Amino acid sequence: MMENKKSDIQISVILPVYQAERTLKRAVESVRSQTFEEWELIIVNDGSTDASEAIARRYSKLDTRIHLLSQTKNQGPSKCRNLGIRKAKGKYITFLDADDWISKNELKSAYRAAEKEKADIVVWGIRQEIEGMNSYARLYSAQKVLDDREEILEEISILDRDKIFSYVWNKLYLKERMEHDPFEDTMLNEDFLFNIKVFPKCRRLVVIQKAMYHYVQNAGATLSTGFKPYYFSAMKKRFEEMLNVYNHAGVSADAKNRMYNTQNKVWVSTLMRYWFPENKAGLLERIHSVSTVLNDRMVQLSARKAKPECIRDRLFQMILRCPSACQAALLTWMIYVVSARLPVLLYKIK
């Protein structure tokens, strides 16, 4: 049995679990295989009815650094994470999802960067993997250390453009700087809403140019269950929170432009989801939904203000400014069809 003294714990890894019997062992073993040993793993069973709790309990008996907390009914990842944060004993906190796993040097690299630079937050890249396929995408930003508030706020737009801001599991947080900002209990975007609260309070930020977190998705499941009726409302909330930070922070025009271009990508992802198989609406109803998005004032704001920086930006702006909802529907349907055949493209668009 592995033992660890309470005083030795430097990093608390919080792992919410719901119906994850198939992947939980891989996630836990990736933590136990770390080259950094001063960690604790807090597994929060979120009312699972499969073998998840039994697996977690076996690990808690095998390794004293692993702790199991159980909720009698499913309450969602936000409440699991908030419970884990309250119980965490580490100086730093990071997160892990039960479907995913981490590279063996992730915790050591993040801890060394945090200690060396006295950082409040450390960010690293992710490797998006499609289960069952030899297909993946590496997402990361340039290496840097920032201690100026305006530079940190500008970096939000860069990390968001590079698709590594909206997650919490590719970050290490100094506990004392984030423990009083709980996760919101929302249907979507809880990670983004958490980060957009804590990043403006960050005094020193480190970005590591390595893809150390393995984000594993099943392509078929993503395409069949990716449609949610409330998705557009959630994405509007996302944009509102970003605007609220940037309109009061005096950030540069370049940062705001990155924000607009990134948000245009989010709107196109929203439109594309109306073609997902789970959406049982008829053709006319789908086109009406597309029209509703195109005519929304927030969509029109980012589509109007964005200055495209690449071909993709121009394509997305063109779709959002289509004179006809039918044209935009056709274009986003074509993107969906291609993405269904080339799943990595789907992740790059998202």
Residue pairs with C-beta under 8 A, 6 or more apart in sequence:
1 61
1 62
1 63
1 64
2 32
2 62
2 63
2 64
2 65
3 64
3 65
4 37
4 38
4 39
4 40
4 64
4 65
6 89
8 38
9 38
9 39
9 40
9 65
9 89
9 90
9 91
10 36
10 38
10 39
10 90
10 91
10 92
10 111
11 36
11 38
11 39
11 40
11 90
11 91
11 92
11 93
11 94
11 107
11 110
11 111
11 172
12 39
12 40
12 42
12 84
12 88
12 89
12 90
12 92
12 93
12 94
12 175
13 31
13 39
13 40
13 41
13 42
13 93
13 94
13 95
13 96
13 107
14 42
14 44
14 80
14 81
14 84
14 85
14 88
14 93
14 94
14 95
14 96
15 27
15 28
15 31
15 41
15 42
15 43
15 44
15 84
15 95
15 96
15 97
15 98
16 44
16 46
16 77
16 80
16 81
16 84
16 97
16 98
17 24
17 43
17 44
17 45
17 46
17 48
17 52
17 53
17 56
17 80
17 98
18 45
18 46
18 47
18 48
18 52
18 74
18 98
19 48
19 49
19 50
19 52
20 27
20 48
20 50
20 52
20 98
20 99
21 48
21 50
21 51
21 52
21 55
23 98
23 99
23 100
23 216
24 52
24 55
24 56
24 98
25 55
26 101
27 96
27 97
27 98
27 99
27 100
27 101
28 41
28 43
28 55
28 56
28 59
28 66
29 101
30 96
30 101
30 102
30 103
30 104
30 214
31 39
31 41
31 96
31 102
31 107
32 41
32 63
32 66
33 104
34 102
34 104
34 105
34 106
34 107
34 108
35 104
35 105
35 107
35 108
36 105
36 107
36 108
36 111
38 111
39 65
39 90
39 107
40 65
40 66
40 67
40 88
40 89
40 90
41 59
41 63
41 65
41 66
41 67
42 67
42 69
42 84
42 87
42 88
43 56
43 59
43 60
43 66
43 67
43 68
43 69
44 69
44 70
44 71
44 80
44 81
44 83
44 84
45 52
45 53
45 56
45 68
45 69
45 70
45 71
46 71
46 74
46 75
46 76
46 77
46 79
46 80
47 71
47 72
47 73
47 74
47 75
48 74
52 98
53 68
53 70
56 66
56 68
57 68
59 66
59 68
60 66
60 67
60 68
67 87
69 83
69 84
69 87
71 79
71 80
71 83
75 185
76 185
77 97
77 183
77 190
78 182
78 183
78 184
78 185
78 186
78 190
79 183
79 185
81 95
81 168
81 183
82 182
82 183
85 93
85 175
85 178
85 179
85 182
86 179
88 175
88 179
90 175
91 174
91 175
92 110
92 111
92 114
92 172
92 173
92 174
92 175
93 172
93 173
93 175
93 178
93 179
94 107
94 110
94 168
94 169
94 171
94 172
94 173
95 168
95 169
95 171
96 102
96 169
97 169
97 215
99 216
99 217
100 169
100 213
100 214
100 215
100 216
101 214
101 216
102 212
102 213
102 214
103 212
103 213
103 214
105 212
106 124
106 212
106 213
109 124
109 208
109 210
109 212
110 122
110 124
110 172
110 208
110 212
111 172
113 119
113 122
113 172
113 206
113 208
114 122
114 172
114 174
114 206
117 145
117 204
117 206
118 204
119 145
119 172
119 174
119 204
119 205
119 206
120 173
120 174
120 177
120 201
120 202
120 203
120 204
120 205
121 171
121 172
121 173
121 174
121 177
121 198
121 199
121 202
121 205
121 206
122 171
122 172
122 205
122 206
122 207
122 208
123 141
123 159
123 164
123 165
123 170
123 171
123 205
123 206
123 207
123 208
124 140
124 164
124 170
124 171
124 207
124 208
124 210
124 211
124 212
124 213
125 138
125 139
125 140
125 141
125 164
125 170
125 208
125 209
125 210
125 211
125 212
125 213
126 138
126 139
126 140
126 164
126 167
126 170
126 211
126 212
126 213
126 214
126 215
127 136
127 137
127 138
127 139
127 211
127 212
127 213
127 214
127 215
128 136
128 137
128 138
128 139
128 215
128 217
128 344
128 347
129 135
129 136
129 214
129 215
129 216
129 217
130 136
130 217
130 218
130 219
130 343
130 344
130 347
131 216
131 217
131 218
131 219
132 218
132 219
133 219
133 343
135 343
135 344
136 344
137 344
137 347
137 348
138 211
139 162
139 163
139 164
139 211
140 162
140 164
140 209
140 210
140 211
141 158
141 159
141 162
141 164
141 207
141 209
142 207
142 209
143 207
143 208
143 209
144 155
144 206
144 207
145 204
145 205
145 206
145 207
146 152
146 155
146 204
146 205
146 206
146 207
147 203
147 204
147 205
149 200
149 203
150 249
150 250
150 251
152 199
152 200
152 202
152 205
153 199
153 200
153 245
153 246
153 249
153 251
153 255
154 251
154 252
154 254
154 255
155 205
155 207
156 165
156 196
156 199
156 242
156 245
156 255
157 246
157 251
157 255
157 256
157 258
157 259
157 262
158 255
158 258
159 165
159 207
160 166
160 242
160 258
160 259
160 262
161 258
161 261
161 262
163 350
164 170
165 192
165 195
166 189
166 191
166 192
166 195
167 191
167 213
167 215
168 191
168 194
168 195
169 191
169 213
169 215
170 212
170 213
171 195
173 198
177 198
177 201
177 202
177 203
178 198
181 194
181 197
181 198
181 201
183 190
183 193
183 194
184 190
184 193
184 194
186 193
186 234
186 237
187 228
187 230
187 234
188 228
188 230
188 231
188 234
189 234
189 235
189 237
189 238
192 238
192 241
193 237
193 238
193 241
196 241
196 242
196 245
199 205
200 245
200 249
217 347
219 343
219 346
222 343
222 346
223 276
223 277
223 339
223 340
223 343
223 346
224 276
224 277
224 278
225 276
225 278
226 273
226 276
226 278
227 273
227 274
227 276
227 277
227 278
227 279
228 234
228 273
231 270
231 273
232 270
232 292
232 293
232 296
235 266
235 267
235 269
235 270
236 296
236 298
238 263
238 266
239 263
239 266
239 298
239 302
240 298
242 259
242 263
243 259
246 255
246 256
246 259
256 305
257 305
257 306
257 307
257 309
258 309
259 302
260 301
260 302
260 305
260 306
260 307
261 306
261 307
261 308
261 309
261 313
261 316
261 317
263 302
263 306
264 302
264 303
264 306
264 313
264 316
264 317
264 320
265 312
265 313
265 316
265 349
265 350
267 293
267 299
267 302
267 303
267 316
267 320
268 316
268 319
268 320
268 332
268 335
268 349
269 349
269 350
270 293
271 290
271 293
271 319
271 328
271 329
271 332
272 332
272 335
272 336
272 339
272 349
273 279
274 281
274 286
274 289
274 290
274 329
274 332
275 286
275 332
275 333
275 336
275 337
276 336
279 286
281 289
286 329
287 325
287 326
287 329
288 325
290 325
290 328
290 329
290 332
291 325
293 299
294 300
294 320
294 322
294 325
294 328
299 320
300 320
302 320
303 317
303 320
303 321
304 321
306 313
306 317
308 314
308 317
319 328
319 331
319 332
320 328
322 328
322 331
335 349
338 345
339 345
339 346
339 349
340 346
